[in-house]
Amino acid sequence: VDGIIMMGRTSFSFIQHVKTVTPNLVYAGMSKFGLDFDEVLCDAAQVTETLVNHVVGLGHKKIGYLGIVDPLANNIYNEHRFKAYKKALEENNIPLNMDYVEETVSSADSGYACMKKIISRNTIPSAILCLSDIATLGAVKAIKEAKLDIPGDISVVSIVNTDIVSYLSPSITSAKIPINEIGRIAFRVLLDRITQGHTIPLEIRLPFQIVMGESCISFQKNNKF
């Protein structure tokens, strides 16, 4: 195999296996490895911090999180969103409240079940940050089933913007990731690596854009919580 472009999140052992298959490996995605191979990134940690800061700027202090909380327990090496979420809270002098957090994988069923768990508690966040568009879909369903208003009772933010969240009602505030550009640049980096154009590991970061939807507004003092 002359080269491989890898996407997504995975274990360290799988990375070691891939490197036995080819010496030319490029990672393309949002979840940094920081190892000895090329990476083309739109950094999920930076996206997470930016979205938390946006929500804080709207006056929210009770900010929840649906996502991978313990990467090692899930056998994932390159997952940094929860760490970035905690960092952003700390930098804004907001204490972490685990009642607002649920371990959630990127599926609608998981987003739905985990949001229901948070809603069932005595205290509910005024804003919730979801790790993906699919998880957001489930979370929105759970919130609506509980007869809660988005964004009046709970503001909802998704770390990833796709057609899925754009067609939800209300439209979801999210981060638009330049997926096509990541793929194109990763291909060029791999081709250059294969033809010995460069020999040191490259890290190329692409920008993201916050897409303002109708799901996130300033904190409402008169909401239910």
N, C-alpha and C positions, 0 to 999 in steps of 0.2 A: 504494500500500500504506500503510494507516494506521499500522501498527506491526508489529514482528517480535520474537518471543522466540527467542533463539538458545541452543543447548545445545552442550556438548562442547568439543573443542579444535580450533583452526584457525589459519590463517596471518593475518598482519597485512594482507596484500593482500586477503584475502577479507572481512575486517572493513571495509576501505575501500570495497569494492564494495557490501556490504550497506548502508552508510551513504549511498550514492548512490540506493538504492531507497526508503529511508524515513528520516525524521529521528528516528523514535521506535524506539529499539532497547533491549531489555533482555536481558542475559545471565543465564541460570539454570543453575547447575551448581557445579562444584568447583574450577574452574581460573580464577583471577582474571586479568582483563585489565588493570585499572588505567587505563583510558582514559576518554574523555569521554562515557560512557553509563552507564545504570543497571545494577547488578549485584545479583543475589540469590544469595548464596554459602553453601555449607558448605565451607570452605576446605581443599583437598586438602593444602596445605603444612602447615597446622596439624595435620591428621589424621596426616600422615606423622611429624611431629616427636613427637606424642603416642605413637604406636605404637612408634617407636624408643626413646623414653624408658621405655615399659612393658617392652620386651624387655631393655633395659639394667638396669632395676630387678630383673629376674629373674636377673641375674648374667651375661648374655651379653655378650661383647665381640667375637666373630667374627660380625658381622651382615651378611648379604648383601642384595642388592637386584636385583629383576627389574622393569625399567621403562624408560621413555624417559630416556636418559642425555644425549643431545645434541638438545634441542628444535629448534634452528635447522637442523640437518642433516635433521631430519624435517619441516621447514617448519611448525613449530608455534610460535605466539607465546606461548600461555598454558599452559605446562607447567612446574610448579615442584616436583614431588615429589622428584626426585633432588637438587636444591639443598637442599631441606628435610632430606632424609636425611643429606647431608654435614654440614649445620649441626648437626643433633642429635648426630652422632658427635663432631664437634669440641667441642661444649659438654660432652660426657661424657669428653673426653680420650681418645677412641678413634681411632687413625689409620685413614684410608681405605685399604682394600685392594681394588684393582680386580680381584683374582682372585675376589672374592666378588660381582662385579657383572657383569650382562649386559644389553645393550640389548634390551629386550623390548617388543613391542606388545601391545595388549589382545586376545589370542586364545589359545585353548588350545594350538594348535600351537606358537606362539611361546613360551609359558610352558614347554611340554614340552621343546622343543629347547634353550632357553637354560638350563634347569635341568640338563639332561644335560651341557651344556658345563661348568658349574660343578662338577658331580659328578666329571667326568673329570680335574679338576686334582688336584694333590698335596695341596692344602689345601682343606677344605670348611667353610663357615660352620656355626656351631651353631644359627643362626636365619636365616630368609630372609623378606624383606618383599616382597610381590607387589603390583604396581600396581593390579590389578583382580581381580574374582572369576573371570573367564574365564581369565586368566593363571594364577591359583592352581590351577585345575582341571588344567591341563597340568603345572604344577610338581609337584603331588601325585602324578600318575601317574608322572613321571620318578623321583621319590624312591622310590616303592614298587617300581618295576621294578629299581632298584639295590639292593633288599633292605635298604633303610635304614628305620629306624623313625621315625615321626612320633608323638610329639615326642621320643622317647628319643635319637635321633641328630641330628635337625634339627627345630627348632620352626618352624612356618609361620604367617605372619600376612598377612592380606589388608587392603588399604587400604579396600576397599568390601565391605559385607555385603549379600548378596542371598540368595534361596532357593537359589541354586546352591551357595554355600559352606556353608549351613546343612544341606544334605543330604549333604555329604561326610563320610567317616569317616576319621579323627576329625573332629568339628566344628571349624571354623576360627575362631580368634580374629580379629576384624575390627572395622571401624568401621561402625556403622549410620548411614546418611545419610538425613535427612528428605526424601526425594524428592518426595512428594506436597505437602508444605508449601512446598518451593521452587517448585514449579509454580504453586500457588495464589497465593502472594505475588507471584511474577513477573507473573502475569496482572493482579493489582490494581495493581501499580506501572505496568505498561504502560498500563492504562486511565486511570490518573491522569495519566500523561504525555500521552496523546492528548487528554484533556479539559483540558489546561493547568493541572492541579492543582499541579504542581511543575516547576521549570525547571532546577534544578541536578542534576548526576549524583548518584544515591543509591547507597550501598553498604550492603546489608542482609546481615548474617551470621547464619546459623542454627547452632545447636549440633549436635554429633554425640554418639553414645554408643558406647563401646567394649563390644563383645559378647565376653565371655570364652568361648572354646571349649576343646576338649580338645587342640588342636594346639600349644599353647605352654605350656611349663613352665619351671621354674628350670633353669639350666644344670647339666647332668649331668657331673660331673668324670670319670666312668668311661665316657663315650660313646666311639665309635670314633675320634673326632678330637680 
